[in-house]
Amino acid sequence: MRKTIFLLLAFASLFLGARVALAQTPTLTPRTDLTQESEETIGPLEILLQEQELGPVWPANPLKYAIRNSVASGVPPNTIILLLLLPVVATIIAAFRHLIGLRGFGIFLPAALSVVFVATGPVVGIILFLVIILFSTIPRLILRKIKIKLQYLPRMALILLFVVFGVLGILFLAPVFRRPDLTNVSIFPVLILVLLAEDFSKVQSGKSAKTAINITTETLILALVSYVFLTLKQLQELALLNPELLLVGVALANLVLGRYVGLRLIELWRFRKLISG
């Protein structure tokens, strides 16, 4: 419960104040940053709303009118888009779980990690992710090696100390590598990544290191796939201009997905010899 509340607060902070540096090449148009309130981001989205012709409010357009009124009152449209796309991301993660077999750390943490990638960019997000995982594993191995047993909370506080040293090291080295996107990273994406490191430690303490690495890798894959969908321009426009259609589609997809009881793709590959025989 406390972790859920913290993640919700972190989400809200990402929506309101994350300052990110966008990676841009001369041949590609810059991606829309959903977590940053800027004139370049809000302007095109407001133009899309202004150009949309609305029909009667009921029964098909209540959300469209609500979005239009909220944006007119000052609510950033990128925040609305991100909120509407979170159920889509959750559905995608559930589909990967039930149809393909990727587990990850549930639904909430891969979704949170995908928002981190939107806020920081995938390269910076993966760097911070790997650093935090590394520096959350080192103290556990040290404590196991010297055979010091600690209660859970003091042990996690000690792990957090190592994680802070690791992240500070990355920030201190950012000018050396000339990566301003690392120096501009917000504290809240880092805190979400620290939560993921805590889950990694829990899995590692209860299972083998190989299992923990596999689940963490699957979480990273799910987050990257979710990031792609969050930054997909066509999906962003669909969420903003046709939210009713999007949410109904998500609800139907989950109803169909929830009734699937067949083998997953990973299981089909694992048992392919038995099935063919």
Phi, psi and omega in degrees: 000316180294323178294321178298315179298318180297317179297320177298318177295322178294320175302312181299320179293322176297319180298319190273324192223010183289127176255120185234159175253124184270130174285132185217135176245159183295335185264352183241144174284142182295144180286154177282123180270110186284344183262358183247129176271106180217160182295326180292328181277314186287323184306303181300325180291321177293326177296319177301317179295319182292328181279346181283132176268123183261141174268203177299151181297311182254145003261357194257350189233026183295321180291325178299315179293321179296318178296316180300316179292322180294317179295321177296333179274356176113000177286127180297131179295333179294327176294318178297317179299314182298319178295319180291332182276345179299317174298328176296315179298316179299321178295319178297317179296318178296321179295319177296328179289311189274332183261324183258317178112009176284127185271294185068185178268069178071210181254320191293315183291317173299323176295318178296320179295324177295324175294323175300317179295325176294321183285323186254342192093147185294325182294308179297319180299317180291321178300311179297321179302311182292321179296316181294319177297318180298312185279352170270342178272325183304309181296328177296318179293323179295314180296324178291325182291317182270003173059049175256122179260127181233154172295162189299309185294313175299324178295318179292326176295322178293320177297319178299324177300315178296320179298318178299317178298320180295314180294319177299322177299319177296317180294322179291328181273351182303316177297329180294317180274359179057053178241087179296337179294335176284323182288337183266007185293141180277160180289330187288321171301323178296318180295321177296319178294326176297321176299320177296322177297325177297316177296323177300318179295320179298314180294320181294326179287330182266338182227190181282162177297326179297317179296318179297318179295319180297314181294321178294319177297318178297322176298318179296319178297314179299320180293320179293320176296317178296322177299319178300317180290323179295329182261007179285119187299317182297321179289324176297316179293322177298317180296323183281320187265334181225062183295326180298315180297319181297312184290323176296317178299320178296317180297315179295319179298321180289325177295319178290315182296323182292343179261002180280126181232016181278184179286147176276164183298320178296322178291323176298321178289320182294319183257025185299322180292320180293320181290317180292331179282000000 
